[in-house]
């Protein structure tokens, strides 16, 4: 700002003293630089303020408004300079003296503009600031304009007096072209135009992130130095909310690495994968109806596909309510899987998650533990019954125990053995609500000990 003010004053004084319309036009240009730089300084200070209750996306666009104001200054300066230059070219008398002084002032101006433009471009690139970028462009145009006027003064010293007016006209044209470019950039940002070429780059970057099925939409806009990115992606509908949240964080990090001024919004829509299996589809359909599925059996017959499943519904439902829920689930399965499909559902009550319970007496615990151990001896598959716990609830006893099986036994065989033990135990203890048997593999003992 200080440099612009001093340059404007020096150009005006020397220009009026020498009668150089080219140098006076440069003085006007430097005066607009002073105003533009002051506005840029204020705009950058305001744009740094965080978002508030009235400005949810921050204050970044104030920089673009400042750049648009610079455009108006540039156009006004170009119009005046062009008007004066044309009058001189049409023969209005004017006298130019002390041309060497004009050349000296112009050389100083070019040097100052060079260092100002370089400093502003460096900071504008680091902060992605459109206001500073506009100011840097302003000073680059000043430097070029001063060079044109300097060239005109050299021709004046050689006797070609109209060269000064021609140089001024060239300055006006150059300023007007710079104003058009700057105005287009400011207009594009203020109207939320997407930056050219970046949409495809960002979509490709996001598409290559694991767990992203597709990029369905990408919306981009600038507001000052902030680059707002909104990406809508398709994800597998079987993903948990935690997995989707992690995926969003990964996308955010990738886009911030692409542009460290980015503010990213990721919208995820669940979609069915092409290779999604029938079991996953059925479990997802059941979860949407707030019921659970287990013992799912699929049979591919010559005439149809058969689906059998146990459907857990809230225990408080009546039979007709539970039947209606089962019909909803069955119809949803048919609608999604399509084709010739046969569905059979076995309805089971889903008990409350929280039950009032208490430990049974030590004597009762000892009786049930002995019954478990005797029952195990009947098939010799389950061994080492331990960690037995028995709790009493209004629905009956809940019995938990651990046992050991051979490590390479199939889980089907182990499950059958646990079920067999439960049936035998229920024959001895009819007041049982649930039995949970936890199987563990035998651990091989080390052959050698130190």
Secondary structure, 3 states (H helix, E strand, C coil): CHHHHHHHHHHHHHHHHHCCHHHHHHHHHHHHHHHHHHHHHHHHHHHCCCCCCCCCCCCCHHHHHHHHHHHHHHHHHHHHHHHHHHHHHCCCCCCCCCHHHHHHHHHHHHHHHHHHHHHHHHHHHHHCCHHHHHHHHHHHHHHHHHHHHHHHHHHHHCCCCCHHHHHHHHHHHHHHHHHHHHHHHHHHHHCCCCCCCHHHHHHHHHHCCCCCCEEEEEEEEEECCEEEEEEEEEEECCCCHHHHHHHHHHHHHHHHHHCCCEEEEEEEEEECCCCCCHHHHHHHHHHHCCCEEEEEEEEECCCCEEEEEEEEEECCCCHHHHHHHHHHHHHHHHHHHCCCEEEEEEEEEECCCCCCCEECCHHHHHHHHHHHHHHHCCCCCCEEEEEEEEEEECCEEEEEEEEEECCCCCHHHHHHHHHHHHHHHHHHCCCEEEEEEEEEECCCCCCCCC
